[in-house]
Amino acid sequence: MKNYVNIDEWKIIEEGFHAEENEVYESFMSLGNGNMGMRGNFEEDFSGNTLKGTYIAGVYYPDKTRVGWWKNGYPEYFAKVLNAVNFIGIRVSINGENLDLAKVKINQFSRILNMRDGYLLRTFTIEDGEGRETKVEAKRFLSIANKEIGAISYSVTPQNYHGVIELSPYLDGDIKNKDSNYDEKFWDEISKNVSAYAGDLTMKTKKLDFYVTSAMKYEILVDGNKVDLTPELTEKEKFVGNKVVLEASKGHTVTLNKYISITSNRYYNNEELVSKAYEAVNAAYEAGFEALLKAHAEKWHHHWNESDIVIEGDVKAQQSIRFNIFQLNQTYTGEDERLNIGPKGFTGEKYGGSTYWDTEAYCIPFYLSTAEEVISKNLLIYRHKQLDKAIENAEKLGFTNGAALYPMVTMNGEECHNEWEITFEEIHRNGAIAHAIYNYVNYTGDIAHLGQYGFEVLVGISRFWAQRVNFSEAKGKYVMLGVTGPNEYDNNVNNNWYTNTIACWTMEYTLEVMDYLKNNEPKRYEELVKILNFNEEETVKWKDIIENMYFPVEEKLGIFLQQDGYMDKEQILVKDLDSKHLPLNQKWSWDRILRSCFIKQADVLQGIYFFEDRYDFDTIKRNFDFYEPRTVHESSLSPCVHSILAAKIGMQEKAYEMYLRTARLDLDNYNNDTEDGLHITSMAGTWMSIVHGFGGMRVRQGVLCFNPFIPDAWSKFSFKIMFRKNLLKVTVDKSNVVIELENGSELALKIHEKEYTVKPGSTIVVETM
C-alpha cells in the first residue's frame, strides 16, 4: 500500500508536489463547515490534473437521466450536487509570468491539513529561468463559527530579487460539473458588481431556481502593514475581479487577505441576497483574518473536546481516526433538518451528493454519541418530512394504501437513481430507516419521538413490506422475489436473508410501537389512526408474514444463506484469487462478478450486526467464518461491520485488520478511487469500529454497556460519548478500563456484564479482560 501522506497525529501532510496524483490530494485536503465546502484546489491557476469543486449544502440540480432504454418507474432525473462559484481564485503573476504550478520549477512544496484548528496550509518555493526564487504561503479555512464565511491569507515573498507582483482576486461562476450527463452548464448569471477591493456575483441554477450570491472583500499588506493601491477592475460574463500591481523587494512579504461570504435563497429572499452577503463579508473584513481564524479554531477545539478519540502507541491509527472524525464534523452539523449527508460530502461529485441509506445505517450512531440528540433527531425528521414522497415512489411501482418506499438516492424525497437493479430492487434501504428510528429512541430514551414522527414512517414502511412479499404455495411460506441485498455483486435474487429479516423486524417493531401508543398515548394514537387511515386489521397479515416468512439456510454448515441458490455458485475464497484480479469492479465484467460467489460488502453479516442480540455466539461465528473470507470489501461500508463483529466474537487480530482498512480507506487509497472524493458516510463506520468494536459499547434496555479490549498494537486508547445528557470518557489500557463522568448526573452502566454506578467527577476502574 502506497504511503500518500506523512504520519502525524493532527495533520495530513503532502510533502513534495505529486502532480500526477493531485486529485487524490485535493480530496484529502477538503474543507467544509456544514453549510459549504470545497476540495483542496489551488487559489492560483493550475493547468494540471485537477477536479475543481466548491459545493453549497442543499443546492442541487436535476440532471436528465441518461439510460439506454426507458422503463416504467424510472426516475426522470439524477440529482447532482453542484460545483458552485469558484470563490477562492487568485490569479498571480510574478515578473510578468503567470503562476501555474504545472508549468514552473518547484523547489519545495507542502500541503498540510491542520485538523486540530481546521485550516489548510500550503507553502511552496518556485524558481524561474533566471534563477529568481519566490516563496508562496496560502492558508485558508471555512468558518464553523460563522457558516457563511471563508477566508484566505495568500503571501508572496521574493527570496533573491526585486520584482513586480500582480495579484488578481476574483469570483468565477463560469464553472461546470465533471459528471454532467450532457456536458451542460448548470448555472445562469443573475447579477454582478465590482468595485475597488470588493465584488459580488449572483448565480441561479437553470432548474429549481436556487440562487447563490458570493461576495468578496480583500486587503493588501506588505510585511503585515496594510497598503492602499488603485485596483484595476474586471467584469465579464459570470466573472468579477480586481488586479493590484506592487513593486516587491527581496525578503519582503506581500499578503492578500481575501474574505468570502456565501448566501442563498435557502435562507434569504432573492432580493436581499446581495445585501446579506455584504453584511457578512464586511463583518469578516472588520474582524480580520487572525481573529476569524481564532474563533474558528476555538469552535474546533470544542468539537474535539467532545468527540476526540485518542490512541497511544500507533500514530498511523491516531491520524486516521481523527481524519475521519474531522471530515464527518465538516460535512454535517445538524442545525438544518432539510439537510442530510452525501456519501462524498463536500469532497467530490460522485454519487450526486444525495442521501443514501448510509445515513441511517452508519452515520446516526456517530452523531448520537458525539453531539446533542437534536442533531441525529433532525436526520430522522428529514425522512419524516419526505414520507409523502416515499408513498409517491411506491405508487409509481404499483403499491397502494400508503405503502412507502424510501428512495435509494434522493435530494428531496423523490427517487433519482436510475440503475434498475438498485432503484427497484435494493429495497432493504427501507429497513435501515426503520432501524434508525429504533436506534435513536433506544439510545436517547426520547420515546415521544414515536408518536410525534416515528409511527407514521414505520406504518408506511410496514405496509410496503406486506405488499412486497407473496405467499409461495410450493414453500408454504411468504417469499421476497427479485431483490438486491447489500451485496450489490448479486442482483435480482430471491429471498435475500437480510432483506427478509429486516422486513419482518420492521413489522414487529411497528406492532410494538402501536401497542405502546395505544397504552400510553391513546389520544395521539387515535389522531394517527385518522391521519394514516390505519386499520388494525392490516396487522393480521403483518403477524402472519412474521410467523411464516421464508428464511434461506444452509443446514449442513449451520449458516443463514445469503439468498436462494447462493451455494450453486463456485465457492472460491478471496485469498485464493490472484491479486491481479482485484479490485473485481475494475478488472472483471459485470457478468463474471454476478456469477461469482464474491461479496462486495456485509450482507448476512449486516443483519447479524443490526440484530446481534437475537443470535448466540456460535451462530455469529459460523456465519462470520463463512462469509468474511468470500468478501472483497470493495464497498467502503464493508470493513467496519466486519471489524465490529470480529471484535464481538473475540477475533481481535481480524477486528484490527478491518479497522485499519476502514480507517485508512481514503488516506491509503485502498480502492483506487480517492480522487473522486472521500467516503464520508463510511467514515462513521470507522468511529463505530473503535467505539462499538474495541469499546464493545451497546445500549440494552436503556443501560449503557461496555465490553472493551485493546488491540495489541496500542498501549492505550480513549473515547468520549454523550449519552442522555451525560458526557463520559472511556479509557482502556493493558491493565484497566477507566470510565469518567465528565459532565452530567449519576449514571448506571455495565462493564463486562457487571453493574456499576458512576457519579459526577468520579471514576470507575475495572480490570481489562
N, C-alpha and C positions, 0 to 999 in steps of 0.2 A: 504494500500500500504506500502510495506516494505521500510524503510529508509536504503539504502545501504551506503551512504556517509554522512559525516558531511557537514553541510551547511556553505558555505564560499563564499565570493564574487569572489575571484580569484583562488580558489583551489578546487580540487576534492580530498577528503581525505578519505582513508580507515584507520580506527582506529581499531587495532586488526586484527589478521590474520583469514580469513574466507576460510579455505582450501576447504570446500565442494563447495564453490561458486567462487573459484579462477578464473575460466574462465570468469565470469561476470566482475570481477575487472580487469582482463587483457584487456578486451575491453575498459573499462573506461580509462585506463592509456595508451592508444595507442599514439604513436608519429609518425609524418611524416613531410616531407618538400617539398612535391610535386614531388620529384624525387624518394623517397623511404620511407618506413615506417615499423613500427613493433608494435606488440601488447605489452602489459605491462608485458612480460615474465621476469623471473629472470635470472640474469647473472650466478649464481651458479647452480649446479644440483638441479633438483626438480622432484621427482618421483610421485607426487600427480596429481590431475586434472589440466591439462594444455592444451591449444591449442597453440602450437608453431607457430609463424607467423612472417616472415620477407618478405617484398614484394618490388619489383623493378618496378617502373612505366613503363608500356608499354611492360613488359616481361610476356608472357603468353604461355599456352600450349593447343593444340587442342586435348583434351582428347576424346577418342572414345565415341560417343553417345551410350547410353545404353537404349534401349526400348524393350518392349515385342514383338512388331511386327513392321515391316518396311512399310512405305507408301511412295509413290512418293512425292518428295518435302521435305522430312525430311532432316535436316542438317546432314552432315557427322560427326560433332564433336560438343562438348560443350566446349567452351573456358574456361580455368581456370586461374585465377591469381595464380602465382606460389609462394609457400613457398620457399624462396631462402636461401642462405647460412646463417647459424646462426653465425653472426659476433660479438654478444655481449658476447659470452661464456667465463666464467672464472671459472675453477674448483678450489674449495677452500678446503683445508684440515687443520684442527686445531688439533694439538697434535695427528696426525695420523688418525683422523676420518674425513671422507668426509662430507662436509657440505651439507645437504639435508633438507630443511625446512619441508618436510613431515615426517621426522624421528627424529627431535630434539625437546627438550623442548624450547618453545618460551616464554620469559618473557615479551617482549614488541615488537610491530610491528606496523609500519605505512607505507603507500604507498601514496605519495602525487604528484598529477599532478599540477604543477605551471603553470597556463595558461598565466599569465602576461609575464613571462620570457621564457616560452616554454621548461621546462625541467621536468623530472620525478625524484623524490627523494624517496628513500626507506631506512628506518632505522629499525633495529631490534636488540634485545638482546637475546642471547641464553644461555642455561646452560647445561653442560654435567653431566654425572652421578657422578662426583666427586665435583660438586658444582662450577666448574670454569665457569665464565660468560665472554662472548665475545660480544662486540658491533660491529655491521657492519653498514656502511653507503654507499649507492650506488647512485650516481647522474649521469644521462645521458641525452643527447639531440641529435637530428639530426639537423644539422645546416641549417638554412634558409639563412644564409649569404654565405655559400658555400655548394651547394646541394649535393656534393659528399662525404661530411664528417659527421661522427658521432663521439662522444666522451663519454667516461665513466670514472668516478673517483670512485674507489672502495676502501674503507678504512676498516681495521680491527683493533680493539683495545682490547687487553686483559684487563679485568676490575680488576681481583683479582688474577692474576697468571703470571708467566713467562712460555713461551712455544714456540712451533715450529709452524710457519705458512707457508703453501705451497700455492702458487698462480700459476695457470696454465692458462694463456690466450690462446685462440685458435680460429680457423676458422673451422667450420664443415659444409661440403657440403653434408653429408650423411643424407639428410632430405627427408621428404615426405609430400604430401598433405593429409589432413584428408579426403577430398572428392574425392580422386582418384577413378574413376569408377571401375578399375580392380586392385586396390592396387599397381599400377605401380609407380616406382620412376621415376621422370621426368628429372633428371639431369645426365650427364656424366662428369667425370673429364677430363680436358684438360691438365692442368699443375699445379704444386705447387712448392713452395720454402720455406725454413725455415732457419732462422739464429738467432743469439742472438738478442733478443728484436724486432724481426720482422718476418713476414711471409706473403705469398700471396697464393691465391687459385683461379684458373680459372675454371669455370664450363660452360658447354654447354647444352642447352635443347636437348632432344633426337629428337625432331621435331622442325622445323623452325630455328634451329641454332642460337638462342640467346646466346651470350657469355657474361658472367658476371665475372669480377675479383673483389675479395675482398682482400684488403691489410691491415695489422695491424702493428702498431708500439706502443711500450709501454715503460713506465719508472716506476721505483720503488722509493718511497720516505719513509723515516721514520721521523715522526714529521715535514714533509714539506721539508726535506733535501734529495736530490737525492743520492742514494747509487748505487755502482757498484757491480754486482753479476755475477756469471757464470751460465747462464740458462742451463737446460737440454732440448735438442731439441727433438720434437716428430713429426714423419711424418708417416702417414699411408694413406690408400685409402680415398680420399676425405676429408682429415683432416691434418692440421698442427697446431703445438702448441709449447709453451715453458713452462718450470716449473722452478720457483725460490723458494728457501727454505731460511727462515730467522728465527733467534732466536729473539723472540718478548718479550719485557719487559712489566711488568704491567703498564698500563696507557699510554703507548706509541703507537702511531698510525702508522700502516703500510698502505701505499696507493699505489695502482696500477692505473696509468692513462693510459687508452687504447684508441688509436686513430685508427679510421677505415675509409677507403675510398672505394667507390664502383664506378667502371667504367663498361660500357657495350658497345657492338658494335652497339647500337642505336646511339652512339655519336662518337665513335672512331673505327678505323680499328682494326681488331683482333690482329695484330702483335704489336700494341702499347698499348694494354690494361694494361699490367703489368707496363710498364714504366710510363704511365699516372696515374695509381693508386698510385705508389710510389711517384711520383711528388706531388700528392695531400696530401698523408698521411705524407710525410716528412715536408711539409709546415705546416700542422696542428701540428705536433710534435714540430717544432721550435717555433710556436706561443704559445703553452701551453694551458692547459685546461681552465684556468680562462680568458685568452684573447679571446679564441674562444667562450666561453660562453657569454662574454660581447658583442661581435659583434653580436652574435645570438639574445641576449635579446634586443639589440637596434633595430634590424630589427622587432622584435615582437612589440616593443613599437610604431614603425611607423605604423604597421598594426592596432594596437588598436586605434591610433590617428585618423585613417580614417574610421574605421568600428565598433567601440565600441557602444554598447547600454547600457546606464546607467539607472538603476531602483532604486528609493529610496522608502523605506518602505516595501520591500518584498525581503529579501535576497535570498530566495529559487528561486524566479523568476530571480533574477540577476545572480545567479550562473548558472542556466540552459541556459540562452541566451548566456552567454559568452562561455559555454561549446560547444554549437552548432556552434558559430562563430569560435571558436578555431579549431574545427575539420574540418570545411569547408576550412579554410585557410591552414591547414596542408595537405589537400588532393589534392587541385588543385591550381596551381599558374599561369597557363596560358601562360607560355613562349613557350611551345612546342605545336604547333597546331595538332600534331599527338596524343596527349593525351586527355582523357576525364575523366569522373567522375564515378567510380563504386559505386553502392549502398552501399557497405561496405567500400569503400575507402581502406585504408591500415590497417583495423582493423579486418579482417576476410576473410574467403574463400567463404562464402555463396554468391549465385548469380554469382559466377565465376569472380567477379571483372570487369564485362563487362559494356558496355554502354547501358542504357535503355532510354526510353522516359522521365524518371525523370529529366535528364539534361535539356531538353528544357522546360518542364512544371514548374519546381521548382527551378533549380539552376541558370539559366540565370538571373532571376530577382535579385538575391542576388549579383552576380558579376557585373551586370550593375550598381548597386548603390554603390558598395564598392570598386571598382577597376577601373583602366584605361579601356577605352572601348575596347582596343585590346584584353583584357582577354576574354570577352564574345564573341567578334568577332571571336576569334580563335575556340570557340566551334561551331560556325556556319560553319567556313571553314572546320572543321573536317568532317561535314556531306557533304559539297560540294565535298570534295576530295573522298568521298565514293559513289558519285552518280552513277558511273558506276556499282558498286557492287549492289546498290539498284535496278538498272534496271535488272541486272542478277537475283536477288532474285525474282523479279516479273515474269521474263521469265520462271523460273522454275515452277511457278504456272500457266503458260499459258497466261500471259499478253504480250502485244505486243506494238510496236510503241513507245518505250522509256518510257513506264509506269514504275514508280519507287515505289517499296515497301521497305521502310527502315526496317531494321531488328528489332525485338523485343529485341534481345540481340546480341551484337557484340563486337569484338575487332578490326576488320579490314574492316568492311562493309558487311561481309558475315553473314547470319543468323546462329546462333549457339544455338538456343533454341529448345528443342525437345518435348515440350508438345503441341499437335496439336491444342488444343483449344486456346492456346496463339500464337503459331507460325503462324498459318494460319488465325486466326480469330480476334485477338486483334489488328486490323489494324488501330484503332484510333491513334496509335502512329505516323502514317504519318502526321496527322493533327497537332500534337504537334510541329513537326519540322517546318511546315509551319508557325504556330503561333509564333514560336520563331523568325523567320525572321521579321515578323511584329513587334513583341515586341522590338527587337533590333533597328530597324530603327525608330520606333515611339519614343523610349527613347533617342537615341543618336542623331537623325537627320542625320545620315550617310546614306543618300538616295543613294549615289553612290554604296553602297553595293548591291543594287538590280540589277544593270547592271553588276557588277563585278562577283557576285556569286548567288544572291538570285533568280533571274528569272529562271535560269536553274533548280534549285531544285523545285521551285513552279510548273513549267510546268510538270516535271516528276511526281510529286505527283498528280496534277490535272488529268493528263492522267490516272493514276491508278484509281482515283475515278470514272472517266467517264466510265471506263470499268468494274468496280466492281459492279455498280448498274445494275438493269434490270427494264424494264417497265412492270408493272403489269396491265394487261387488266382488272382484277377484280376491282382494286382500281382506275384505270385511273391515276396512279402516278408511279414515279420511287421509287423502294424499294431497301433496302440493306439487303440481306439474309445471315444467317449463320455467325454471328459475335459475338464477346465478347467485351463488353464495359469495361470501367474502373472497374466496379463492377465484379470482377472475380468469384463471387459466383453465376453468371448467365452465362452459356456458350452456344454457338451455338444458339443465339436468332436472331429473325428477327426484323429489324428496331429499333435498339438501337438509342434512340433520340439523344444522344450525338454524336455518330458516324455520323449519317445522317447530324447533324447540322454542325460539323466541316468539313465534306466533302464539303458541299455547300459553307461554308465560305471560304475554301481554293480556290475553283474555282472562287468565287467572287473576292478575293484578287489578285489572279493571273491575272484576267482581268484588275483590277485597275493598277497593275504594268505594264502590257502590254501597256495600254494606256499612262501611264506616260513615258515609254521608247520611244514609238513612237513619242511622242510630244516633249520630252526633250533630248533624246539621240538617235536620229534616226540612226546614223551610227552604234552605238553599237547594237541597236535593229536589224538591218539588219544582223550584224555578228551573233547574237544569233539565228536568224531565220535559218541561214545556219547550224550552229553548231547543232541545235536541230532538223533539218528537220521539222520545225514548219510551219504549215499551219493554218491560222486564221479560216479556215472552221471548224477546230476542235472545236472552241469556240462556234459554233452554238449549238452543243449538250450540252456543258457546261451550256450555258444560259438556255436551255430547262430543264436540270436537276434542276438547281437552282430554276426555276419558278414552277416546277412540282414535287418536292421531297415530299415524304410522311413523315409526322411527327406525330407519335402517341400521342394522347392527351386523358386525362380523363376529359370530358366536365363537368360532374357533380361537380367534385372537382376543376375544373379550373387549372389543372396541366399538365405539359408535362409528358407523360408516358414513363417510363424508356425503355420499349420495348413492342412489341405486346404481349398480354397475361399476363402482369405483374399483373393485377388485378384479374386474375384467381387464384393466389396464396392465401393461407390463410393469412390474414392480421393480424399479431401479432406485437406488439411493443417490442422493446428491454427491456424496463422497466418491461414488464410483463413476461419476461423469468427468470426462477430461475438461479441465478448466477452460479450454478454448471454446467450449460451448456456452460459457456464461458471460454476461447475463443472457438468459434464454430470450428475453424480449428484444434483444438486439442482434441475436445470432440465428434464431430459429424462425421458420414460418409459423404463422398462427395455427395452421392446420396441424403441424407437428406438436406444438405446445398443447393443443386441445386433446390430442390423442395420448399424451404422456400422463404419467402419474404425478408429475411435479406440481407443487403447490406454491402459489405466489405469496400468500400470507396466511396467518392463522384463520382457520375456518371452523372445524370442530373445536379446536382449542380456543377460539374466540368465545364460543358458547360456554365452554368449561370455565373460562376466565370470568365471564359475567355471573355465572351461577355455580361457582365452585362449592358453595355450602351444600349443594344437592348431591355431591359426589364424594365418595371416600378416597382416601389416599391412593389405594391400589388402582382404582378406576382412572384417576387423573394421570397417574404414572404410566399405565399401559397405553393410554391414548397419546400422551406426550412422546413416549418412546417410539411409537409407530409413526406419528405424523411429522415430528420435527425433522427427522432425517430425510424426509421427502420434500421439505420446504426450502425453496431457493431464496426466500426473503427478498424478493425483488419489488415488494411494496415497502415503502417507508414505515408503514404501520405494523409491520410484522415482528421485528425483533423484540419490541417492548413486551408484547403479550407473552412471547416465549420466555423472556427473562423473568417475568413475574411468576409464571407457572413453574419454571425451573427452580426458582427460589422456594416456592411453596412445597415442592417435593424433595428438597434437600440437595438438588444438583447445583451446587454453588459455583463450580467452575463454568458450567454451561450458562448459568444466570449472569455471570460476569462477562463471559464472551458475548452474549446477546446484548448486554448493557453497552459494552464498548461499540458494538455495531450500531445500535440506535443512537448513542450519544454523539458519535463522530461520523454519522452517516453523511453529513454535508461537508464537514471540515476535512474529511479524508476522501470525499467524493466516491463513496462506495459503489454507487450505481451509475457512475459516469454521467450524471445529469445535473450537477450542481449549477452549471452555467445558466440553466433555466430559472433559477431561483431556489430558495431554501424550502425545506419541507417543514413548514411551521407547525401544522397540526400534529405531525409525528413527534415534534419536539416535546409536546406534552407527555408523550409516552416515555420519553427519556426520564422526565421527572418521576413518572409513575414507577419506572423500573427501580429507582432508588427508594422511594417512599413506600410504595406498595410491595415492591420486591424485597430489597435488602432490609427495609424497615419493617416489613410484614404488617403494615397498617391496614386495618379494616374497621368498619363500624358495624357492630352487630347489636340489634335491639337497642339502639341508641347509645351504646357504650363504645368508646374508642379503645381498640385493641392493637397491641404490637407483638410481633414475633420476629425480632430482628436477628440478623447475623452480619458479620463484617467480612468482606472479601479479603482473601489472603494478601492481595497487593496493597491494601490500605492499612494504615496504622490507626486511623480514627476517621469517623465521618459524623456529621451532624446535619439536621434539617429542622426547619420550623414549619409548623402548621397552625392555621387558625381553625378552631373548632367551636362552634356555638358561642362566639364572642370571647373565646379564650385563645391566647397565643402561647403555644408550647414549643420548647426546644428539646429535641431528642438527640442525644449524643451516644454513639456506640464506638467502643474501642475493643481491644482484645480481651479485656477483663470485665468491663462493666457496661451496662446500659444506664444512662442517666437521663431523667426527664425533669425538666424545669418548667414551672408555670410562670412565664414572664409577665403575663397580663391576664386578668380575668378573675373568676371566682373558683371556689373549691370544685374539684372535678374528679369523678370516679373513672377509673380506667383499668385495663388489664394488660399485663406483660407476661408473655408465655403462659397464658390462661389463668394467671393468678391475679386476684383483685387488689387494687391499691387506690389510695386517695391522695391527690396532690393538691396542695394549698398554695395560695399566692406567696411568692417569694421562697417557696420550699422546693426541695428536690426529692426524687425517688432514685435510689441506686439499686440496681439488680444485677446479679452476675450474668455475664454474657454466656449464652449456651452455644 
